[in-house]
Each structure stands twice: as C-alpha cells, then as structure tokens.
C-alpha cells in the first residue's frame, strides 16, 4: 500500500511536469496531454479510495473522534501551511508570470485555500487558487470530518450485505457524471476541458461527490475484513484499467475525470491488500519504495510550487526534445528529493510530537512480525 501511494503521486507529478511545465518546443509532445490528464484524474480517484480503505482498516472502536481529527490535522496541515506560504510568496513576487493555471488570488481566495474550504466554491479562481492541487486535500478534510460518523454504519454492515453495498456505491459513482450532465450547462466550443466550469467542478472537485469514492473505500475494507472479497490477481483489474484508457476516445469526457477508472482501481486496491494480509506482497512492497511512499503526501503538496518556481526562473522558455526530456527528468527528481526533506523535516516531527495523546514523541510500538495484517495497519492514507 505504501508503494502504491508513491506510484499514484508519481503519476500526478509526471502529468503536471509534462502538461504544466511545457518545456518542449515540439508541440506534438502535448498530444499526450489528454491521456496524462486522465491518468492524473485516475490517480486522485485512487487516493480517495485508498484513503477510505486504509482509514477503515486502521479504525479502532476505542478511538475517539477528537483523537482521530487531531491525527489528521497534524498529518496534513503542517505540510499545507509550508507549501501554501511558499506558493503565496512566489505569487506575490511574480503574479502569473509562470503561465501556469494559477489565478492571482485575492485575500478571500487565499484564506479559503489556507483553511481548505476552497473546493466548495464553483469558481476556478477558488478551486485552483494558490497551490492548485490542494483542492483534493479540501475534499479529504471533508472526508475526515465525517469519518467518525461514517465508520459506525460501515462496521455494522453484515457479511451478507457487503457485496450489495459495494454495488450500490459503485453505481452512485458511475451515476454522478450523468447527474452533472442533467443539471449543468455544456461548455462553449474550444474550451479546455470541453466541460463548463460548473460541470467540471460538480464532477471532479465538489467534495460531496468525491465522498462517494471515499465511502466505497470504506466498504471495500469491510469486505476484506469479513473475507468477502474474491481472490483476484492484481493483473485483472490492471487489464480492465488499460481497457478503460483504450476506450478513452469513445467515452464521454464527463466519465474521464475519475468515474470510468474508479471501478478498476476499486478492484485493484483490495486485491493488493489481500496479498499483503496473506503475506505475499508485490513489487510495490520493496523496501526502497517505503520512504518514497511515506513521503508521497509531501511530494503531492510540494511539486507544484517547485514547478512554478522553475517555470519562472526559466522565463517560460522551451527547449529541443533532448534538453526538455533531461529537464523533465531533473525537475521530477528534484521534486522527489525536496519531498523527502519536507517529510523528514516537517511531517515526521509534527506527527511524533502532536499526533498522540499527551504529545508524546515516543514512536508507537510496531505490530509483531507474525501479525499478517501489519503491512496495512502501518500505512497512512494521505496522498
């Protein structure tokens, strides 16, 4: 699960470096932009599913809502404050000089972004303000607020109803693009995406809509805990996911922003989790991927400010294919390196100091090696 988190964050990083960095002179490179946008959307959908799955797996009946909220606050807010401050400094120094899709924020937009409520506003100036990737953290904050209320009915689902519950949540995820098509206007021709802002926001950014994926993750975890998940090899949902990408040209765009890829990923996550529980693991469980996975939230938060700063420094220049490729790889490696520093320098100390009752800095005891569920219980669901 930790390795999967890094893989998902790397997909978002690669898509943003390609489509927002725009280092290439050859515009044919950007013909892949639609695919990378769909891949990034699939990665974010996977984060929401994984967040629900791991939180449900870790949940203890003895835990309290206040303790849970404190752990979540300490997990996400320090990194958010650091990257928000960095991005605000860059915006005040440069305005929109980087030609990245970051509106020059007013005071209200900046404050809403800092408080992680900006995804609730159907205005691109809000949900893409300051550090634009934080719209998904705004959704996660909503999920965390509701989690203590949601986990109780999920725990109460009997084994005989767990599969109907999964089917219901999957149907609701697939239904939301159709609901959005019915209640919002289409976009003007030539716009990107080819959806109106209202429709795009309702499908992709609106927290209650994305809550469906989070709840689906909760129910999937319950299915694995009740041993009601079939023994599927991970390559089957991966093949299904590849099939969805192959069908991209004929799918309505409303489904490309998460709904179409959600179901294959919803099958993949419990398939990987079951392997972990059974002690079989996968390539994603390699020791070298563990710190990268632990730093995946920091990578998600810090890569956009770094990309913005580099774009400003290079004065929006483009380069030949070889130079642009080397620059793309170098920027990606730099983002990973800085994320490890942010994780070790900010996230880990804050979690050790404030995440436990009494502010103890003593690490919690690790599960015994013979506990086969330990690989999942040690994970954190944030991106």
BAZATI-800225 format. One line per 10 residues: their letters; for each residue x, y, z of N, C-alpha, C. Coordinates in steps of 0.05 Angstrom, whole numbers, m for minus. Example, Ala and Ser with C-alpha at 12.3 -4.5 7.8 and 13.67 -1.06 7.14 Angstrom:
AS	264:m114:156:246:m90:156:264:m66:156; 257:m45:142:273:m21:143:258:1:157
This chain:
XXXXXXXXXX	16:m24:0:0:0:0:17:25:0; 40:25:15:57:49:15:69:53:m13; 78:32:m25:89:34:m52:69:44:m72; 44:36:m69:22:45:m86:18:75:m83; 20:85:m59:18:114:m55:39:130:m70; 64:120:m70:84:134:m86:78:133:m115; 70:109:m125:63:106:m153:42:126:m162; 21:129:m146:0:148:m152:9:177:m152; 25:184:m132:36:211:m131:55:216:m155; 70:196:m163:88:198:m186:72:203:m212
XXXXXXXXXX	49:190:m214:32:194:m238:23:223:m240; 14:235:m217:6:263:m217:30:281:m223; 53:275:m211:77:291:m216:84:290:m246; 85:267:m258:92:264:m286:73:280:m304; 47:278:m298:28:292:m314:31:322:m312; 36:332:m288:39:361:m284:65:372:m296; 87:357:m293:112:366:m305:110:367:m335; 96:348:m347:92:348:m376:74:370:m385; 50:372:m374:30:389:m385:31:418:m375; 42:422:m351:44:449:m340:72:460:m343
XXXXXXXXXX	93:443:m342:120:453:m346:124:463:m374; 113:448:m393:114:456:m422:143:464:m430; 161:446:m426:189:451:m432:195:445:m462; 177:431:m476:183:422:m503:176:442:m524; 194:446:m543:188:462:m567:168:447:m585; 172:420:m587:155:404:m604:128:401:m592; 108:414:m604:81:414:m593:68:386:m596; 79:369:m613:67:342:m616:69:327:m590; 88:334:m573:91:320:m547:65:323:m531; 52:346:m534:29:351:m517:3:338:m528
XXXXXXXXXX	6:322:m549:m16:305:m557:m23:284:m536; m3:279:m518:m7:261:m496:m21:274:m472; m27:300:m475:m38:315:m452:m64:303:m442; m81:295:m461:m107:285:m453:m104:259:m437; m85:242:m446:m80:217:m432:m69:222:m404; m50:241:m402:m38:247:m376:m58:259:m357; m77:275:m368:m98:287:m351:m116:264:m340; m123:245:m357:m139:223:m348:m124:206:m328; m98:202:m332:m82:186:m313:m81:200:m286; m77:227:m287:m76:242:m261:m103:240:m247
XXXXXXXXXX	m125:242:m262:m151:240:m250:m155:213:m238; m146:192:m252:m148:165:m241:m132:162:m215; m108:175:m214:m91:174:m190:m105:187:m167; m118:210:m171:m132:224:m150:m155:207:m140; m170:196:m158:m192:178:m151:m182:155:m134; m159:144:m142:m147:122:m126:m139:131:m98; m129:156:m96:m123:166:m69:m148:167:m51; m170:176:m62:m195:177:m47:m204:149:m38; m203:130:m56:m209:102:m49:m190:91:m28; m165:96:m33:m144:85:m14:m147:98:13
XXXXXXXXXX	m153:124:14:m157:138:39:m179:125:55; m202:120:43:m224:107:57:m217:79:65; m204:64:48:m197:36:54:m178:34:78; m157:50:78:m137:48:100:m148:59:126; m163:81:125:m175:91:150:m194:71:162; m210:57:145:m228:37:156:m213:13:167; m191:6:153:m175:m17:163:m163:m11:190; m153:14:193:m139:22:218:m158:28:241; m184:33:234:m202:44:255:m205:25:278; m204:37:302:m208:22:327:m233:31:341
XXXXXXXXXX	m250:13:350:m274:22:365:m267:39:390; m243:36:400:m235:51:424:m226:79:417; m222:85:392:m213:112:384:m236:132:388; m229:157:391:m250:178:393:m248:197:369; m269:211:364:m269:230:342:m247:251:345; m244:261:370:m225:283:374:m197:273:369; m190:249:378:m164:238:372:m159:234:343; m179:223:329:m177:219:300:m172:246:286; m189:266:292:m186:292:279:m159:305:285; m149:301:309:m122:312:316:m101:299:298
XXXXXXXXXX	m101:273:295:m81:259:279:m83:269:250; m107:272:240:m110:281:212:m100:310:208; m107:327:227:m98:355:226:m68:357:226; m55:342:244:m26:343:247:m13:331:222; m26:311:209:m16:299:185:m15:318:162; m37:332:157:m40:347:132:m33:377:134; m38:389:158:m37:418:159:m9:429:159; 10:418:173:37:430:172:49:431:143; 47:409:128:57:410:100:41:430:84; 15:432:89:m1:451:74:7:479:80
XXXXXXXXXX	12:486:105:20:513:112:46:520:99; 65:501:100:92:506:88:89:512:58; 75:494:44:73:497:15:54:521:7; 34:526:23:17:550:18:34:575:21; 50:577:42:67:600:46:87:604:23; 99:581:14:118:583:m8:104:593:m33; 80:582:m39:66:590:m63:56:618:m62; 47:627:m39:39:655:m36:62:674:m40; 86:667:m30:109:683:m35:116:685:m64; 114:662:m78:120:662:m107:100:679:m122
XXXXXXXXXX	74:676:m115:53:692:m129:56:721:m125; 62:729:m100:66:758:m94:90:769:m109; 111:752:m113:135:761:m126:132:762:m157; 115:744:m168:115:740:m197:88:745:m210; 66:745:m194:40:746:m206:34:720:m221; 26:723:m247:21:699:m263:43:696:m284; 67:704:m278:89:704:m298:96:676:m307; 89:656:m292:97:629:m300:79:616:m320; 57:630:m327:38:619:m346:27:591:m338; 26:587:m312:12:563:m302:m16:572:m293
XXXXXXXXXX	m35:553:m292:m62:560:m287:m67:566:m257; m55:588:m248:m58:596:m220:m67:626:m220; m93:631:m216:m102:659:m215:m88:674:m192; m83:699:m196:m72:716:m175:m93:718:m153; m89:706:m130:m111:703:m110:m116:729:m95; m142:735:m91:m149:756:m72:m147:745:m44; m152:763:m25:m149:755:3:m169:733:11; m194:735:1:m214:715:8:m206:688:m4; m197:687:m28:m188:662:m41:m165:649:m26; m145:666:m19:m122:656:m5:m129:645:23
XXXXXXXXXX	m147:658:37:m156:648:63:m172:623:60; m190:621:41:m205:597:37:m187:573:30; m166:579:14:m147:558:8:m132:549:33; m123:568:49:m109:561:73:m126:544:92; m152:550:94:m170:536:111:m181:510:98; m173:505:73:m181:481:59:m211:478:55; m224:501:49:m252:500:42:m257:510:13; m236:513:m2:m238:526:m29:m251:507:m49; m251:481:m45:m263:463:m65:m293:465:m65; m304:478:m45:m333:481:m44:m344:504:m62
XXXXXXXXXX	m326:520:m73:m335:543:m89:m333:536:m118; m355:538:m134:m354:531:m162:m342:552:m180; m318:561:m173:m305:582:m188:m275:574:m190; m265:573:m215:m238:564:m219:m218:582:m203; m224:607:m199:m207:625:m184:m204:615:m155; m223:599:m145:m222:588:m118:m209:560:m118; m222:542:m133:m212:514:m131:m185:509:m144; m175:529:m159:m148:526:m170:m129:548:m158; m137:559:m135:m121:581:m124:m96:571:m109; m77:589:m106:m52:586:m91:m38:560:m101
XXXXXXXXXX	m39:539:m85:m28:513:m93:m50:496:m104; m55:495:m130:m80:484:m141:m85:455:m133; m65:439:m128:m70:411:m121:m84:407:m95; m86:428:m79:m98:426:m52:m128:423:m53; m140:426:m77:m169:421:m78:m176:393:m68; m158:374:m74:m164:346:m65:m160:343:m35; m142:360:m23:m139:359:6:m163:372:19; m175:392:6:m200:403:15:m222:382:16; m222:364:m4:m241:342:m3:m235:323:19; m209:317:22:m201:298:44:m208:309:71
XXXXXXXXXX	m205:335:75:m213:347:101:m243:343:107; m259:344:86:m287:338:89:m292:309:96; m277:291:83:m279:263:89:m272:258:118; m250:270:127:m241:266:154:m261:276:175; m274:298:168:m294:309:187:m317:289:190; m324:275:169:m347:257:170:m339:228:179; m314:222:178:m306:194:182:m316:182:208; m314:196:231:m325:183:256:m354:176:254; m369:191:238:m398:185:234:m402:162:214; m385:161:194:m388:141:173:m379:113:181
XXXXXXXXXX	m359:111:197:m347:85:202:m366:67:218; m383:79:234:m401:62:251:m421:47:233; m436:60:215:m454:44:198:m439:24:180; m415:32:171:m399:13:155:m392:m12:170; m383:m8:195:m377:m31:212:m402:m49:217; m425:m36:216:m450:m52:222:m460:m67:198; m448:m64:174:m457:m78:151:m452:m108:155; m472:m125:154:m468:m154:157:m455:m165:132; m443:m188:135:m428:m201:113:m446:m206:89; m472:m213:93:m489:m219:71:m496:m194:54
XXXXXXXXXX	m492:m171:66:m500:m146:51:m475:m131:41; m452:m141:45:m428:m125:38:m425:m122:8; m431:m143:m7:m429:m141:m36:m451:m123:m48; m476:m124:m39:m495:m105:m48:m487:m76:m41; m475:m72:m18:m466:m45:m11:m444:m35:m30; m426:m53:m37:m405:m45:m57:m418:m38:m84; m437:m54:m92:m450:m49:m118:m465:m22:m117; m478:m16:m95:m492:9:m92:m473:33:m95; m451:32:m80:m432:54:m81:m420:57:m109; m413:35:m122:m402:36:m149:m422:48:m168
XXXXXXXXXX	m448:41:m165:m469:52:m183:m472:82:m179; m469:91:m154:m471:120:m148:m448:135:m161; m424:124:m159:m400:136:m172:m405:139:m201; m415:119:m214:m420:120:m243:m443:138:m250; m462:142:m232:m485:158:m238:m479:188:m237; m460:196:m221:m455:224:m217:m449:240:m242; m432:230:m261:m429:245:m286:m455:250:m301; m473:230:m300:m498:233:m314:m516:254:m300; m515:255:m273:m529:275:m258:m518:303:m265; m492:305:m266:m480:331:m273:m487:340:m301
XXXXXXXXXX	m489:321:m319:m497:328:m347:m525:338:m348; m542:328:m329:m570:336:m329:m575:363:m316; m557:371:m298:m563:395:m282:m544:419:m289; m525:415:m307:m507:437:m313:m506:442:m343; m497:465:m351:m495:472:m379:m469:461:m391; m470:458:m418:m446:450:m432:m427:474:m435; m402:467:m441:m382:488:m444:m384:500:m472; m372:524:m475:m370:537:m501:m350:521:m518; m354:520:m544:m335:505:m561:m306:516:m558; m287:497:m559:m259:505:m558:m247:508:m531
XXXXXXXXXX	m263:504:m510:m253:508:m483:m238:483:m474; m221:486:m453:m209:462:m441:m212:464:m411; m222:442:m399:m232:419:m413:m258:425:m429; m267:407:m444:m291:412:m460:m317:410:m443; m314:417:m418:m336:418:m399:m339:446:m389; m363:454:m382:m366:480:m369:m353:479:m342; m346:502:m331:m334:503:m305:m352:490:m284; m378:496:m286:m397:485:m267:m398:454:m268; m398:444:m293:m400:415:m296:m374:402:m287; m351:413:m294:m325:403:m286:m323:403:m255
XXXXXXXXXX	m331:425:m243:m329:427:m214:m347:406:m201; m371:403:m211:m390:384:m198:m380:355:m201; m368:348:m223:m358:321:m227:m333:316:m212; m314:335:m213:m287:330:m205:m278:342:m178; m288:365:m171:m278:380:m148:m297:380:m124; m323:376:m128:m343:380:m107:m340:359:m85; m334:366:m61:m328:346:m40:m350:325:m36; m376:332:m35:m396:310:m31:m396:290:m53; m390:298:m77:m389:278:m99:m365:259:m96; m342:271:m89:m318:254:m85:m320:237:m60
XXXXXXXXXX	m338:244:m42:m342:228:m18:m351:200:m25; m365:197:m48:m374:170:m56:m351:151:m59; m329:160:m70:m305:143:m73:m293:136:m46; m292:155:m28:m282:151:m2:m299:129:13; m325:132:11:m343:113:24:m340:85:11; m337:84:m15:m332:59:m29:m306:46:m17; m286:62:m12:m262:51:0:m267:40:28; m284:53:44:m291:43:70:m305:15:68; m323:13:49:m338:m12:46:m320:m34:35; m302:m27:18:m283:m48:7:m266:m59:30
XXXXXXXXXX	m257:m41:48:m241:m51:71:m258:m70:88; m283:m63:92:m301:m81:107:m304:m108:94; m305:m108:67:m307:m133:52:m283:m151:57; m259:m139:56:m234:m155:60:m233:m165:89; m241:m148:108:m241:m156:136:m260:m179:141; m282:m180:127:m302:m201:130:m297:m225:112; m274:m224:98:m267:m246:79:m288:m250:58; m299:m227:49:m320:m228:28:m309:m217:2; m283:m216:m1:m271:m207:m26:m259:m230:m41; m265:m234:m67:m255:m257:m82:m224:m255:m86
XXXXXXXXXX	m212:m278:m88:m183:m279:m91:m175:m273:m120; m173:m248:m126:m166:m239:m153:m137:m231:m155; m124:m238:m176:m97:m229:m181:m97:m200:m190; m78:m183:m182:m79:m155:m189:m78:m149:m219; m69:m169:m235:m67:m162:m264:m94:m160:m277; m115:m172:m265:m141:m169:m278:m152:m141:m276; m153:m128:m253:m161:m100:m253:m143:m82:m268; m117:m88:m269:m98:m72:m285:m105:m74:m315; m112:m98:m324:m121:m101:m352:m147:m86:m357; m165:m87:m338:m190:m72:m341:m184:m42:m342
XXXXXXXXXX	m166:m32:m326:m158:m4:m326:m146:4:m353; m129:m14:m364:m118:m9:m390:m140:m8:m412; m160:m25:m409:m182:m24:m427:m198:2:m426; m201:13:m402:m215:39:m400:m199:61:m414; m172:60:m411:m156:80:m424:m157:77:m455; m158:52:m464:m160:47:m493:m187:57:m504; m207:57:m487:m234:66:m496:m238:96:m493; m217:109:m484:m219:138:m479:m231:154:m502; m223:149:m527:m234:165:m549:m265:164:m552; m277:142:m543:m306:139:m547:m322:144:m521
XXXXXXXXXX	m308:149:m499:m322:154:m474:m329:184:m472; m353:191:m461:m359:219:m456:m339:230:m436; m330:255:m441:m309:267:m424:m318:268:m395; m344:270:m390:m353:271:m362:m343:247:m346; m339:224:m359:m331:200:m345:m301:197:m343; m286:214:m358:m257:211:m358:m244:224:m333; m259:239:m317:m248:253:m294:m252:236:m268; m250:210:m271:m250:193:m247:m269:170:m248; m294:175:m257:m314:154:m256:m307:129:m272; m296:133:m296:m290:110:m313:m268:93:m302
XXXXXXXXXX	m249:105:m289:m226:90:m278:m230:81:m249; m250:91:m236:m254:86:m208:m259:56:m203; m275:43:m219:m283:16:m213:m259:m4:m216; m243:m2:m238:m219:m20:m238:m201:m16:m215; m197:9:m207:m180:15:m184:m193:4:m158; m219:6:m157:m234:m4:m133:m231:m35:m130; m225:m48:m152:m219:m77:m151:m190:m81:m145; m173:m64:m155:m144:m67:m151:m136:m65:m122; m146:m44:m108:m137:m39:m81:m142:m62:m62; m167:m74:m61:m170:m97:m43:m154:m121:m52
XXXXXXXXXX	m149:m124:m79:m133:m146:m89:m105:m144:m78; m93:m120:m78:m67:m115:m67:m67:m119:m37; m88:m109:m24:m90:m111:5:m91:m140:14; m106:m156:m1:m109:m184:6:m82:m198:4; m66:m191:m16:m39:m202:m18:m22:m194:6; m24:m169:15:m10:m160:38:m18:m176:63; m44:m180:67:m54:m194:90:m44:m223:90; m43:m234:67:m34:m262:64:m4:m265:65; 10:m242:67:39:m243:68:53:m248:42; 39:m245:19:51:m249:m7:64:m224:m18
XXXXXXXXXX	51:m201:m13:62:m176:m22:65:m173:m52; 80:m154:m61:84:m149:m90:108:m131:m93; 114:m124:m118:137:m106:m124:134:m79:m109; 109:m71:m105:104:m46:m91:112:m46:m62; 117:m70:m51:125:m72:m24:155:m72:m20; 171:m67:m40:200:m67:m38:209:m45:m18; 230:m51:m3:238:m34:19:245:m6:9; 257:m4:m15:265:22:m26:241:40:m31; 218:29:m36:194:45:m41:181:56:m16; 187:44:7:173:52:32:177:81:39
XXXXXXXXXX	203:92:40:205:120:46:193:138:25; 194:130:0:182:146:m22:152:146:m18; 140:124:m10:111:123:m5:104:140:19; 120:139:40:115:155:64:116:185:57; 134:192:38:136:220:31:118:228:8; 99:211:0:82:216:m23:64:240:m18; 54:244:6:38:268:12:54:293:9; 79:293:19:97:316:16:102:321:m14; 106:300:m29:111:303:m58:87:315:m72; 63:306:m65:39:317:m76:36:346:m70
XXXXXXXXXX	43:354:m46:40:382:m38:61:401:m49; 86:391:m52:108:410:m58:114:411:m87; 105:393:m103:114:392:m131:105:416:m147; 80:426:m142:71:448:m158:86:474:m152; 90:482:m126:106:505:m121:134:504:m134; 147:480:m133:173:477:m145:171:481:m175; 151:469:m188:148:471:m217:143:500:m224; 127:514:m209:121:542:m214:147:559:m212; 163:554:m191:188:569:m187:207:564:m211; 209:539:m220:227:533:m242:217:546:m268
XXXXXXXXXX	191:545:m272:180:558:m296:186:588:m296; 184:601:m273:191:629:m272:220:634:m277; 237:617:m265:266:620:m268:274:617:m298; 261:599:m312:268:594:m340:254:614:m359; 238:632:m347:225:652:m363:208:640:m386; 195:618:m379:176:604:m397:189:595:m423; 215:591:m424:228:582:m448:221:553:m454; 223:546:m480:221:518:m488:247:509:m500; 250:482:m502:276:471:m510:272:448:m530; 294:440:m542:293:417:m560:287:392:m544
XXXXXXXXXX	280:371:m558:269:347:m545:288:335:m525; 314:333:m532:333:321:m513:336:338:m488; 339:364:m491:343:382:m468:317:382:m451; 294:383:m464:269:384:m450:265:358:m434; 272:335:m446:269:310:m432:287:309:m408; 312:317:m411:331:318:m388:321:337:m367; 310:360:m375:299:378:m355:275:367:m341; 257:352:m356:234:340:m344:242:319:m322; 262:303:m329:272:283:m310:285:296:m286; 301:317:m291:314:331:m269:295:344:m250
XXXXXXXXXX	274:357:m261:254:370:m245:239:349:m228; 233:326:m240:219:305:m225:236:295:m202; 262:290:m207:280:281:m186:282:302:m164; 284:327:m172:286:348:m152:261:349:m134; 237:346:m146:212:345:m131:212:322:m111; 221:299:m119:222:276:m101:242:281:m78; 265:293:m84:285:299:m64:275:319:m43; 262:340:m53:251:360:m35:229:349:m18; 213:331:m30:191:319:m15:202:302:9; 224:288:4:236:273:26:245:291:49
XXXXXXXXXX	256:314:41:264:333:62:240:344:77; 219:351:62:195:361:75:182:340:94; 182:316:85:171:294:101:188:290:127; 214:288:124:231:284:147:233:309:165; 232:332:153:237:357:168:212:369:181; 189:364:169:164:376:179:144:355:187; 137:337:169:115:318:174:121:299:197; 144:286:196:151:266:216:153:278:244; 168:301:247:170:312:274:143:321:285; 126:333:268:100:342:277:82:318:285
XXXXXXXXXX	83:296:270:68:273:277:77:261:303; 104:259:307:114:248:332:107:265:356; 107:292:352:102:310:374:73:313:382; 55:313:362:28:322:368:7:301:361; 13:279:348:m8:261:338:m18:242:359; m3:239:382:m11:220:403:m21:235:427; m37:221:444:m47:234:468:m23:243:486; m25:267:496:m5:278:513:19:289:498; 19:287:471:41:298:455:66:282:458; 64:257:464:88:240:467:103:238:440
XXXXXXXXXX	130:240:442:146:237:418:157:209:415; 148:191:433:158:163:431:142:149:410; 155:136:390:140:122:369:123:100:381; 100:96:368:83:74:376:96:47:370; 89:28:387:101:1:383:91:m10:356; 110:m23:341:103:m35:316:89:m62:321; 71:m70:303:58:m96:306:79:m118:305; 73:m140:318:91:m163:318:94:m174:290; 118:m185:283:123:m195:256:103:m216:248; 93:m232:267:74:m253:259:46:m243:253
XXXXXXXXXX	41:m217:259:15:m206:253:13:m200:223; m3:m217:209:m2:m215:180:m16:m190:169; m32:m177:185:m46:m152:176:m29:m128:180; m5:m131:193:12:m108:199:18:m90:175; 24:m101:151:31:m84:129:10:m63:123; m15:m69:128:m36:m49:123:m39:m30:147; m37:m40:171:m42:m24:194:m21:m2:198; 2:m5:186:23:15:189:20:38:169; 1:36:151:0:56:130:m16:80:137; m10:102:125:m26:127:128:m39:133:101
XXX	m65:141:102:m80:143:77:m76:169:61; m62:189:72:m60:214:57:m44:209:32; m48:226:11:m33:222:m14:m3:221:m11
